[in-house]
Amino acid sequence: MRAGNMLNPEPAVMVSCGESIGEYNIITIGWTGTICSDPPMCYISVRPERHSYGIIKRTGEFVINLVSRDLTTAADWCGVRSGAKFNKFLETGLTPVRATQVKAPLIHEAPVNLECRVKQVMPLGSHDMFIADILAVHAAEKLFNPKTDAIELWRAHLVAYSHGHYYELGKILGKFGFSVEKK
C-alpha cells in the first residue's frame, strides 16, 4: 500500500478569510485541529495554489467555522468552487458577520466560530500549515444546556469528512474519564 493519510475521520470546517466584504472568501478544510490548550492554538493546512491561501498569508487572520448537518451542502460547494471565480457568501446564501478580534468574517449560520491569528506558516510539501492563536470563540445559544449553561456540541449535529464522504457525528459513547469512574 502506498503511504497516505489514513487518520480519519477529519473535521469538516469552513474557513472564512478576507479584510473587506469584496474580498471575503470561504474555503472548506479537512486538515485542521487543536495543537495546544494553553495558550489555545490550532492549525489549518492549505495548498498554496488555493485562492484563500494568499488572503490568509497576507492578512494573517482567518475564522474556523464548524460545519453542521445543515451546512454540509454549502461546505461541499465551497470546497469545489474557487473564490477567484465566485462570491461564496452570495452563492451559498451564508451570512458574513463582523468578528470581534480579526477582520475575517464569522459565518453566522455556523454553530461555532473560532477567530484565529496566524503565528507561524510552516511549508510542508503539498500544503502549508498555518499555526494560529485562537483569539475568540463564539457558539450558538442553542448549543447551551439551559439548566447548566454547559455547551453540548452534540446539539450542533457536527459533520466529519472521511475519504470523500461527509458523516454526521452521532451517538455519545462516554465522557472523558468514564472508564475509571466509580459506579
C-alpha distance (Angstrom), angle and dihedral (degrees) to the residues before:
residue distance angle dihedral
M1 . . .
R2 3.80 . .
A3 3.80 114.7 .
G4 3.79 113.0 -98.5
N5 3.76 144.2 139.3
M6 3.80 110.3 -67.0
L7 3.80 96.4 160.0
N8 3.77 97.5 117.1
P9 2.93 151.8 -151.9
E10 3.80 102.1 36.1
P11 3.78 125.7 -163.3
A12 3.79 114.0 -101.2
V13 3.80 108.6 -137.7
M14 3.76 136.9 164.8
V15 3.78 112.7 -136.2
S16 3.79 114.9 -154.9
C17 3.77 121.7 -159.3
G18 3.80 143.1 164.9
E19 3.78 137.7 92.1
S20 3.82 100.6 -120.2
I21 3.79 138.5 30.1
G22 3.81 91.4 -104.0
E23 3.81 91.1 54.3
Y24 3.81 100.5 39.6
N25 3.79 112.9 126.4
I26 3.79 140.4 171.3
I27 3.81 125.9 -144.6
T28 3.79 123.2 -174.9
I29 3.81 112.1 -131.0
G30 3.78 131.9 -171.4
W31 3.79 97.0 173.6
T32 3.78 102.4 76.7
G33 3.76 138.8 107.8
T34 3.77 151.4 138.4
I35 3.80 116.4 -68.5
C36 3.82 102.6 172.1
S37 3.80 136.9 14.2
D38 3.82 99.4 -162.3
P39 2.95 104.5 64.0
P40 3.81 93.8 18.3
M41 3.81 107.7 -118.5
C42 3.78 137.5 164.8
Y43 3.78 140.2 171.8
I44 3.77 141.8 -139.1
S45 3.80 124.9 -164.4
V46 3.82 116.9 -145.2
R47 3.80 133.2 178.3
P48 3.84 110.1 -117.2
E49 3.83 91.3 -129.5
R50 3.83 92.5 61.4
H51 3.82 117.0 105.6
S52 3.83 92.7 -125.9
Y53 3.80 92.3 52.7
G54 3.81 93.5 74.1
I55 3.79 92.6 45.0
I56 3.81 93.3 51.2
K57 3.80 93.1 43.1
R58 3.84 91.6 51.1
T59 3.83 98.3 42.0
G60 3.80 98.5 34.6
E61 3.81 90.1 -143.1
F62 3.79 140.8 97.0
V63 3.80 141.8 154.0
I64 3.80 123.7 -127.5
N65 3.81 109.2 -145.2
L66 3.80 115.8 -167.6
V67 3.79 115.7 -130.9
S68 3.80 120.8 -125.5
R69 3.79 127.1 -165.2
D70 3.82 88.6 -96.6
L71 3.82 91.8 55.0
T72 3.82 97.3 49.3
T73 3.81 95.4 101.0
A74 3.81 92.1 48.8
A75 3.81 91.3 46.7
D76 3.78 91.9 51.2
W77 3.82 92.1 46.4
C78 3.82 91.2 50.0
G79 3.80 88.6 50.5
V80 3.80 95.8 55.1
R81 3.82 100.7 37.3
S82 3.80 126.1 68.8
G83 3.77 122.5 -124.7
A84 3.80 86.4 -142.7
K85 3.82 87.7 71.2
F86 3.82 104.3 26.7
N87 3.79 138.2 42.7
K88 3.79 94.9 -130.4
F89 3.80 95.5 -164.2
L90 3.81 91.3 55.0
E91 3.81 95.0 41.3
T92 3.82 94.9 49.8
G93 3.80 98.2 35.4
L94 3.81 90.9 -124.2
T95 3.80 117.6 150.9
P96 3.83 121.8 -125.8
V97 3.81 112.4 -144.5
R98 3.79 127.4 -168.6
A99 3.80 112.3 -101.4
T100 3.81 122.5 -138.0
Q101 3.83 100.2 -132.0
V102 3.82 107.5 21.0
K103 3.80 136.6 40.3
A104 3.82 93.5 -124.9
P105 3.82 111.0 98.0
L106 3.78 129.1 -113.1
I107 3.79 117.0 -128.2
H108 3.80 103.5 -119.5
E109 3.82 94.5 -152.2
A110 3.84 93.8 54.5
P111 3.81 114.2 101.3
V112 3.83 93.0 -138.8
N113 3.82 131.2 22.9
L114 3.82 126.9 -169.9
E115 3.79 117.7 -162.3
C116 3.81 109.3 -146.8
R117 3.80 137.8 -171.3
V118 3.80 118.5 -160.7
K119 3.78 114.2 -115.4
Q120 3.80 99.1 174.1
V121 3.81 139.4 0.7
M122 3.79 114.5 -145.3
P123 3.83 118.0 -167.3
L124 3.80 107.5 -142.3
G125 3.82 107.5 167.2
S126 3.80 119.3 -87.8
H127 3.84 89.7 14.7
D128 3.78 137.2 34.1
M129 3.79 117.0 -138.3
F130 3.80 116.5 -133.0
I131 3.80 106.8 -155.1
A132 3.79 109.2 -160.5
D133 3.78 144.7 -179.8
I134 3.81 114.1 -122.6
L135 3.80 104.1 -129.3
A136 3.81 101.1 177.0
V137 3.80 139.5 2.5
H138 3.81 125.5 -153.1
A139 3.81 124.3 -168.7
A140 3.80 130.1 -174.5
E141 3.81 114.8 -105.5
K142 3.81 90.7 -123.4
L143 3.82 89.2 68.2
F144 3.80 93.9 65.1
N145 3.80 122.8 89.1
P146 3.82 104.4 -123.0
K147 3.82 92.1 -144.8
T148 3.82 99.6 47.9
D149 3.84 102.4 18.3
A150 3.83 86.5 -133.2
I151 3.78 117.4 142.7
E152 3.79 113.7 -111.6
L153 3.81 106.8 -165.4
W154 3.80 92.2 -173.5
R155 3.82 85.5 74.9
A156 3.85 88.2 66.3
H157 3.83 94.5 63.4
L158 3.81 89.3 -138.5
V159 3.79 121.6 -157.0
A160 3.80 130.7 -134.0
Y161 3.80 128.9 -165.7
S162 3.80 125.5 -136.9
H163 3.80 127.4 172.9
G164 3.79 97.4 -30.9
H165 3.80 98.5 -35.7
Y166 3.80 135.8 96.4
Y167 3.81 119.6 -135.6
E168 3.77 130.5 -170.0
L169 3.79 111.8 -129.9
G170 3.76 110.3 -122.4
K171 3.75 144.4 158.4
I172 3.81 119.3 46.5
L173 3.81 109.3 -127.8
G174 3.78 99.0 -176.3
K175 3.78 143.6 -46.0
F176 3.78 129.1 -100.6
G177 3.81 108.4 -69.7
F178 3.82 96.1 13.2
S179 3.80 91.3 127.2
V180 3.80 92.8 64.0
E181 3.81 100.3 34.1
K182 3.77 118.2 121.6
K183 3.79 110.4 -111.0
